[in-house]
Amino acid sequence: MAVVAIVLGLAGPFGTFERFEVLPRLVYWVATVFLTYGIGFGLSMLADAMWGGGRPLWQRLILMVVPAGLAATAIVTVINLVAFGAVSFDPMDVPVLLGQCFAVAIGVVAVLLMLETRPQEPVEAEAAGSAPPAILERVPPAQRGRLLALSVEDHYVDIITERGKTLVLMRLADAMRETNGVAGLQIHRSHWVARDAVVGAQRRDGKLMLELSNGMKLPVSRGYAAAVKESGLA
């Protein structure tokens, strides 16, 4: 929303470029964007939570757009009254403003519903009928997937799944305890891998490296080399 507000403030659409200098224009658009989104779409999400359960998508779209569009129109009208003054405010602008706010509301709500309902690949542990590892609860929904590895970066642990990486402030030992249901082993003081994520092994400058299904290569330290070989990963 901050990026949107800044872009609109610099571009000055709907006549605001001619009416305001840069700083007042930025203030106008920051207030407009944050208030309309925060209040308007907050009301739309509340309406969906209260009455949208089990309804078809098109009904949910209408249910969410109406409060968002009406609230946004009311908010922008008040902001315009304050910014332009009652004398220069034309009441005939309200129908046009209503159409503009409803058009924006339809676009934003439609995107939200599409993101919500897009198909997600099931986590492997769920497909097998068991609960996914607890560590995935720390990962944003968009990056949840089959767990591949855990790697230490300073005081953080990089949770690596088939959909990406997520840095979490915790110890590797604590993270490994949350990999329930996933067969794996520690290969380095800074790395843990899931057994089925390993697709190959190679030596680089005399060091044993394990290659993961996402193309990553992680080193095996001497202290864990025997356990890695016993597991059949190298």
C-alpha positions, 0 to 999 in steps of 0.5 A, a space after each residue: 500500500 505504501 508503494 501504491 500511495 507513493 506512485 499515485 502521489 508522484 503521478 497525480 491522477 484524477 486531477 491531483 497533479 494540477 491541484 497540489 504540490 508534491 508533498 500535499 499530493 503525497 499526503 493526500 494519496 497516502 491518506 486515501 490509499 491507507 484509509 480506503 484499503 484499511 477500512 473498506 477492505 476490512 469491512 469486506 473481509 468481515 462481511 465475507 467471514 460472517 456471511 460468505 461461508 459456503 457461498 459460490 465465488 460470484 456471491 462472495 465477490 458481490 458480498 465483499 465488493 458492496 461494503 468495500 465500494 461504499 466505504 471507499 466512496 464515503 472515505 474519499 468524499 470526506 477526504 476531498 471535502 477536507 482537501 478541496 474545501 466545501 466550496 470547490 467540491 461538486 456533489 455531482 462528482 459523487 456518482 463518478 467517484 462511486 463508479 471508480 471506487 467500485 471498479 477498484 474494489 472489484 479488481 482488488 477483491 477478485 485478485 484476493 479471491 483468486 489467490 485464496 482459491 488457487 490450487 496448492 500442491 499437497 505437502 508429501 506428509 499430508 498425501 501419505 495420511 500423516 500430519 506435516 512436520 511442525 517446522 512447516 507451520 513457521 513457513 508462509 503458506 505460499 512457500 510450504 511444500 515438501 521439506 528438503 533441508 535446514 541450514 544455519 545462517 548466523 542465528 537463523 535457520 533457513 527452512 528449505 522446501 521445494 517452494 523456496 526458503 524461509 529464515 526463522 530465528 531459532 537453533 538448528 537443534 530445535 528446528 530438527 526436533 520439529 521435522 517429525 514425520 520426515 526421515 532425515 539426518 544432520 550432515 554438518 553442524 550447520 545443515 540437516 537434509 531430508 533423505 528423499 531430497 538427496 539426489 546425488 553425491 560428489 566430491 569437490 576439492 576433497 569435500 563430500 557434497 550432497 546434491 538436493 532435488 532443488 539443485 542445492 549442494 550442501 557440504 558433509 563435514 568429517 564428523 558426519 561423513 560416516 553416518 551419511 555413508 551408512 545411510 546410503 546417501 553417499 
